Amino acid sequence: MERTDIISIAKNTLEIEISELEKLKNRINEDFARAVEIIHSAKGKLIVVGIGKSAHVGNKIVATLNSTGTPSQFLHASEAIHGDLGVIQKQDVVLCISNSGNSPEIANLVPYLKDYSSALIGMTGNKNSKLAEFSEIVLDTHVDVEACPNKLAPTSSTTIQMALGDAMAVALMELNDFRENDFAKFHPGGSLGKNLVSKVDQFLSPQKPQVEENAQVRDVIISISASSHGITVVTHEEKIIGVITDGDLRRMLMKGGDISKVLAKDIMSANPKTIERDTLAKEAMKILKENNIGQLIVTENGKYFGIIDLHTLLDEGIN
């Protein structure tokens, strides 16, 4: 098979699935809106039930909902009929996903799902199925053709299920007025959460190089060499008045002359960029990038507090 054939197969697969997604979009109606409203108003959580490929889709939908403000839990259909039905409480809403709606596990389970929950929502490609019969609301996910060349493997059908789950999650986010800061609460360990909530002082360097304005060059060299940042902060009565980098030292030495009388204030760069310690770390990264510098002076109420380094922020996923 030629590469052109492989590319053609991929494009044809996507064309089929895009076509099925367009059909799904045209089927979004009052039933979808009612299902979202029921989930939103539920006093309990959403239980998502599935088996086979639909179970994988269900797990993904649960993960998306949990991270966007709708408490959810996945329940595997085969485990449900062997004891795990106990996870469902009467105030919970159940979303059961099954393309056929008639698989033995689903057919045996749906009467209990209906009885044990406050509402049963069926997501199925078969409106004449057992699942559809017992569901208060049916979300139609039928497809005319699977993208699989044998028309057997779930491809278009699982794409449709996944997309409908995303649509539900986004609609629920809007109903819950779920915003960036809310999202960050559920992602404190990832780069998304860090960018939304992490403050500058979480990433401070343990080193705090500093010299007074009248310090001699020897003291400046010692201060810069004692830290890993290649920079020291020049102060006057606790007020930041400049910075000296190892580059500043090299440029001074290249000019020649007697350096014994050179003071820190003579070679410093005045008015360095600073940021308050309680500012978002992503704002520090923005200043570093815009000014093409490697370190930023951190202040507390305008006084020198420490240093934050570009590479530390990059390593922590701040962008």
DAWO-V756796 format. One record per helix or strand of 3 or more residues. SS is the DSSP state (H for helix, E for strand). FROM is the first residue (numbers start at 0). TO is the last residue. If there is no record, write none. Layout:
ss: (SS/SS)
from: (FROM/FROM)
to: (TO/TO)
//
This chain:
ss: (H/H/E/H/E/H/H/E/H/E/H/E/H/H/H/H/E/H/E/E/H/H/E/H/E/E/H)
from: (2/29/45/52/71/76/83/92/103/118/129/136/155/179/190/199/209/216/230/238/245/263/273/280/294/302/309)
to: (26/40/49/66/75/79/86/97/115/123/133/139/174/184/196/202/211/224/235/244/253/266/275/290/299/308/314)
//
